[in-house]
Structures are given as structure tokens and as C-alpha cells.
Amino acid sequence: MDALRHGWPLSIEGAPLLQPVETAFGELTGEAMLISATRAATLKLINQIEAAAPRQPVLMRSAELFDLSAALAVADPALDMANPLKGPFKALALEWEAQAKAALELARMAGVLPAFLVDPQGAGEAVTLTADDVAAYADASRLQIATRAKLPVAAAEGARIVAFRSPDDTREHVALVIGEQRSDRAPLVRLHSECLTGDILGSLKCDCGPQLDAALHAMAEEADRGGWGVLLYMRQEGRGIGLVNKLRAYRLQDQGFDTVDANTRLGLPDEARDFPTAARMLELLGVPAIRLMTNNPAKVAALEETGVTVTERVPHALPDNPHNARYLATKRDRSGHIL
């Protein structure tokens, strides 16, 4: 991820050199680009049905060489309005699909636009890795408890916090445990993805802040009744696409796109949260079964696929406001949330 943030090219065994477009520098040119299927669909390279798998890679070329300016115009949807007539482009056969998928996944983890110049002229020294290295980086089994402490919070003065760390990942997740842990009663659990704008700044564009606050108070009430609760606070901003890309999606929403279409134009998946890591956190806490606070049946299914037993889905809907009404309607109508 550091390589992508610094604009260094990647040398993934079995694939040509890949230069991240967003952070690249210098005089670079290339005959081809690697982008995701959803971004390719926006550029009319393939139809929406073929683009249903959002992390599929697409190799493409133009009539002329890509310099950095032209490559960024392909990669960044913020430039679509200023330069809507891109192309013509042609999709090419891709013989190193596993490596391409690994590169796009690494771009998502790094929070940069999922677009690469392929074997560019003028690239610097590359960082060498394999497709398996990316899979190992995301291996949830390597997560361990780093430390524990008491953490009195407004909703529950007796709360305890547990921090988790992986040797390969700079993100540090935490769990807040409210009430006394007991083996005979499944805890009330909220899997909450980090949201700087909603949790800290009080953004009205989403319901994250109110949901976080309501979950903590619900767990405190559960503890008062003899039960307990666990808040998993996951460092996966924007449902896993990163803060900057989330704000890019906000900009596209300002242009009239809903949350799903905004992510599609960015070339990113609408759902990229790390459920295996959430399951590993619960395993380390000794929690095999949970009562999950969510309006999203897909979240229940995703956790159950990792081996977590969800004994009950506890509704967690809150009133909308004029700024997030469309966002919540999109959750309901396009993502299957029960609201």
C-alpha cells in the first residue's frame, strides 16, 4: 500500500509493470491501462451485465499513447464532466487476470483510484510482489489482540476497549465491550465501519453518527438487563474504499448520482467491507454467537459465511433528514436494507 501511495510501480510476478495512475509522477507514457469493470462500464467499454463483478480487471488501450494527463482523465470520474468524450477505447485480452485482480484490490486497500498504466515508459524502480502476497496481507487469521483497557464512555462508564492489530496491516481495529461477558447469552453486537464525517464531524449526509450513538446506548440498556454488548469499530472508511474515495463519491452525489452509481463511476465496489476480520475479532473475544444490530440482511449473510452464528437480526433504523433521505432510500431500494 505504501508503494501505491508513493506512486511507485508494482512488479507482480507474471504480469507487466503496473504504475498507479493517481499518484504517478514524472514523464510517463503507456500503450495500455488496467481498470476495473465498473469503471470500464462507465467508459462504455463493456455493458453493465458484464460489469456485475466490481473487482474484475479490464485491460484497455486508446488510439494514442496514454500520458499521465490522459490516464488520469480515464481514471478519475471528477474529470468526466469536463471531458466527457474520452476514447475511443478498445478492451484487450487479459492473460494475467490473477495479478490484475491483486493490483486492483491493493489499490482499493490503499484508498487510491483503481487504475494503472501498463508497462509504462519512464517508470522508476518497481516494488516486487506476487498475487499471493496481496492475499496474505488480507488474511484475517493474522489479526491478534494488542491490548485491553477500561474506557468509560458517556453511554456506559464501565465499558472496556480491546485493540486488534495485524503484522501486515497498518489499520488498527477496536472493540468496545459493554456489560459483563457471559457464555450463556449472545451479546448485542454492532459492526460499525469507521466514518470520520459522520462519527466525528456530525455529517447529515449519512446515518453513521446517530447509529453509533444509538448502538452504544442500546448496549448499555442491554447490560442493565443483565446482558452485554460488543461494538466492533472497523477501520474501513466508506464501506472499505477509503476516506478520499468516499469524498470523491460524495462529489459525484452532488452531481446527482446515488451512492451505488457514484462508486461504480469510481471503479470501486459498493460493498468492500472486511467481514472475515470482524469474525476474527469476535473469535478472539470468545464470542461464537451474536445478536446483530443491522438493517441489512446481506451483512447477516456475510458474517454467517465466515462462521459467525447470528441468532437474531435486531433492527437499527433511525429517522432520516433532508440531507440523507436519498442515501437511505438507495440503501433500501438498491442494497436491500430493511427500512
ABEGO torsion letter per residue (X at the ends): XAAAAAGBBBBBBGBBBBBBAAABBEBBBBABBBBBAAAAAAAGABBAAAAABAABBBBBBBABBBBAAAAAAAABAAAAAABABBOBBBBBBBABAAAAAAAAAAAAAAGBBBBBBBGBBGBBBBBBBBAAAAAAAABAAABBBABBBBBBBAABAABBBBBBBBAABABBBBBBBBEBBBAABBBBBBBBBBBAAAAAAGBAABAAAAAAAAAAAAAAAAAAAGBBBBBBBBBBBGGGAEAAAAAAAAAAAAAGBBAAAAAAAAGBBABABBAAAAAAAAAAAGBABBBBBBABAAAAAAAAAAGBBBABBBBABBBBBAAAAAAAAAAAAAAGBBX
